[in-house]
Amino acid sequence: MIEENREKYKRELEARQKELVAILSGLTAIAAHSTNVSAKAYGQASQNPDPTKACAKLTKAGTHIHGRMAVDAAKAIVTLQEQLYQIGVVFDYIQELEKEEDGES
């Protein structure tokens, strides 16, 4: 019974790990794109001799939204990486339990 539950739990963890890796890939792309768009816009604005007009253009273009999106994506990436690490720790723990059970048998 315990082995069945353990195998079921391992399958669920593996499925969750695959989902998180896919989400992580998407978030990485979003963060990279948002950072790129924001950096280009700020780079162009820095070339403008009138700071007020440059700031107005940046605000109108929504550059601050892209910058915020990049920061939020980075936070989510760190959270997902922590989740993936925790899943790895659980896998290691299950393997150790299986080794101990095999040694006792």
C-alpha positions in Angstrom: 0.0 0.0 0.0 2.7 2.4 1.0 4.7 1.6 -2.2 1.6 2.2 -4.3 1.0 5.6 -2.7 4.7 6.5 -3.0 4.7 5.6 -6.8 1.5 7.6 -7.3 3.1 10.6 -5.4 6.3 10.3 -7.5 4.2 10.3 -10.7 2.3 13.4 -9.6 5.6 15.1 -8.6 7.1 14.3 -12.0 4.0 15.7 -13.8 4.2 18.9 -11.6 7.9 19.2 -12.3 7.3 19.1 -16.1 4.5 21.7 -15.8 6.8 24.0 -13.8 9.6 23.7 -16.3 7.3 24.6 -19.1 6.0 27.6 -17.2 9.6 28.6 -16.3 10.5 28.6 -20.0 7.6 30.8 -20.9 8.3 33.2 -18.0 11.9 33.5 -19.0 10.9 34.5 -22.5 8.5 37.1 -21.2 11.1 38.5 -18.8 13.7 38.7 -21.6 11.3 40.4 -24.0 10.0 42.9 -21.5 13.6 43.8 -20.4 14.6 44.2 -24.0 11.7 46.5 -24.9 12.1 48.5 -21.7 15.9 48.9 -22.2 15.5 50.0 -25.8 12.9 52.6 -24.9 15.0 54.0 -22.1 18.0 54.0 -24.4 16.2 56.0 -27.0 14.7 58.4 -24.4 18.2 59.1 -23.0 19.2 60.5 -26.5 16.4 63.1 -26.3 17.8 66.5 -25.2 14.5 67.5 -23.5 14.0 65.3 -20.4 10.3 66.3 -20.0 9.5 65.1 -23.6 11.5 62.0 -23.1 9.7 61.1 -19.9 6.3 61.9 -21.6 7.2 59.6 -24.5 8.2 56.8 -22.1 5.0 57.1 -20.1 2.8 57.2 -23.2 4.6 54.2 -24.7 4.0 52.2 -21.5 7.7 51.5 -20.9 7.1 51.5 -17.1 4.6 48.6 -17.7 7.2 46.5 -19.5 9.8 47.2 -16.8 7.3 46.2 -14.1 6.4 43.1 -16.1 10.1 42.1 -16.3 10.5 42.5 -12.5 7.3 40.5 -11.8 8.5 37.7 -14.2 11.8 37.6 -12.5 10.1 37.2 -9.1 8.0 34.4 -10.5 11.1 32.7 -12.0 12.8 32.7 -8.6 9.7 31.2 -7.0 9.4 28.5 -9.6 13.1 27.6 -9.3 12.5 27.3 -5.5 9.6 25.0 -6.2 11.7 22.9 -8.6 14.4 22.6 -6.0 11.9 21.5 -3.4 10.6 18.8 -5.7 14.2 17.6 -6.2 14.6 17.4 -2.4 11.5 15.3 -2.1 12.7 13.0 -4.9 16.0 12.5 -3.2 14.2 11.8 0.1 12.0 9.2 -1.6 15.0 7.5 -3.2 16.8 7.4 0.2 13.7 5.8 1.7 13.6 3.2 -1.1 17.3 2.4 -0.6 16.8 1.9 3.1 13.8 -0.4 2.5 15.8 -2.4 -0.1 18.7 -2.7 2.4 16.3 -4.0 5.1 14.7 -6.6 2.9 
